[in-house]
Amino acid sequence: MATNKELLSKGIKYLAGALPLLFIGPIVITNAFMNQHNVWHYLVLAIGIITCISAMYLMYLGLKTIMKSLFND
């Protein structure tokens, strides 16, 4: 089992990975809606949505890991 310090650093790494995705996702979605006349509209929109969902999942994992390190059983 990992120590509390290792779990805390792992949770912070998850949150640090989610930070750029929080900015990239909405930018990609906005770009998809600005270029609706393009053939690649739906592909770019799907990539933006997947990016936002992955950012939320990484935030969830990070906060869950940090809470586990702070409030150990």
C-alpha positions as CSV (number, residue, x, y, z in Angstrom):
1,M,0.0,0.0,0.0
2,A,1.3,3.5,-0.9
3,T,2.0,6.0,1.8
4,N,0.0,9.1,2.3
5,K,2.6,11.3,0.7
6,E,2.8,9.2,-2.4
7,L,-1.0,9.1,-2.7
8,L,-1.1,12.9,-2.4
9,S,1.5,13.4,-5.1
10,K,-0.3,11.0,-7.3
11,G,-3.6,12.9,-6.9
12,I,-1.8,16.2,-7.6
13,K,-0.4,14.7,-10.8
14,Y,-3.9,13.7,-11.9
15,L,-5.1,17.3,-11.3
16,A,-2.2,18.7,-13.1
17,G,-3.0,16.5,-16.1
18,A,-6.6,17.7,-16.0
19,L,-5.7,21.4,-16.0
20,P,-4.7,21.7,-19.7
21,L,-7.6,19.6,-20.8
22,L,-10.0,22.0,-19.0
23,F,-8.8,24.7,-21.4
24,I,-8.3,22.7,-24.5
25,G,-11.7,21.0,-24.5
26,P,-13.9,24.1,-24.7
27,I,-11.5,25.7,-27.2
28,V,-11.9,22.7,-29.5
29,I,-15.7,22.7,-29.1
30,T,-15.9,26.4,-29.9
31,N,-13.7,25.8,-33.0
32,A,-16.0,23.0,-34.1
33,F,-19.1,25.3,-33.9
34,M,-17.3,28.1,-35.7
35,N,-16.5,25.8,-38.6
36,Q,-19.8,24.1,-39.2
37,H,-19.5,24.3,-42.9
38,N,-16.4,22.1,-42.8
39,V,-16.6,18.3,-43.4
40,W,-14.6,17.6,-40.2
41,H,-17.1,19.4,-37.9
42,Y,-18.5,16.3,-36.2
43,L,-15.0,14.8,-35.7
44,V,-13.6,18.0,-34.1
45,L,-16.7,18.2,-32.0
46,A,-16.4,14.6,-30.8
47,I,-12.7,15.2,-29.9
48,G,-13.6,18.3,-27.9
49,I,-16.3,16.4,-26.0
50,I,-14.0,13.5,-25.3
51,T,-11.4,16.0,-24.1
52,C,-13.8,17.6,-21.7
53,I,-15.1,14.2,-20.4
54,S,-11.5,13.0,-19.8
55,A,-10.7,16.3,-17.9
56,M,-13.6,15.7,-15.6
57,Y,-12.6,12.1,-15.1
58,L,-9.0,13.1,-14.2
59,M,-10.3,15.6,-11.8
60,Y,-12.5,13.0,-10.2
61,L,-9.6,10.6,-9.9
62,G,-7.3,13.3,-8.5
63,L,-9.7,14.5,-5.9
64,K,-10.6,10.9,-4.9
65,T,-6.9,10.1,-4.5
66,I,-6.2,13.2,-2.5
67,M,-9.2,12.5,-0.2
68,K,-7.9,8.9,0.3
69,S,-4.5,10.3,1.3
70,L,-5.9,12.8,3.7
71,F,-8.5,10.6,5.4
72,N,-6.9,7.3,5.5
73,D,-8.9,4.5,7.1
